């Protein structure tokens, strides 16, 4: 799949795998391996952005993947997010979609929606919001038909 297909069809919360098609180098080649890992990986789709016009050019549409956290003693120190533009040469695939019944914790700002957390239930989502302190977050239940999300699937947090 192309990056444009991910932007158009993948739901927030999906696991997206991306690759440049090159084989993984042996672990002993640490610099080559680090370069390969920058172009091959997996992350959870947390944000989609439309094209952004500027006075001299237009930035292409893009999406952001959450690739992981580095934590110490239960405290997240670094969050790894990677953005890909619609004109990316990488090959993408949806590795896993959110399961029906899971709950997205979403935050709206600047005309965009960002996935903060994907919980197993409404109770788990509400506990996560209480723990993390997001006051403006909203909940969205994942349905069997992603196209039918409007109309009763959104809950205020």
Secondary structure, DSSP 4 states (H G I P E B T S, - for coil): --HHHHHHHPPTT-EEEEE-SPPPPPTT-HHHHHHHHHHSEEEEEEEEE--EE-SS-EEPPEEEEEEEEEEETTEEEEEEEEEEETT--SEEEEEEPPPTT-EEEEEEETTEEEEEEEESSHHHHHHHHHHHT-SS-EEEE--SSGGG-TTT-EEE-
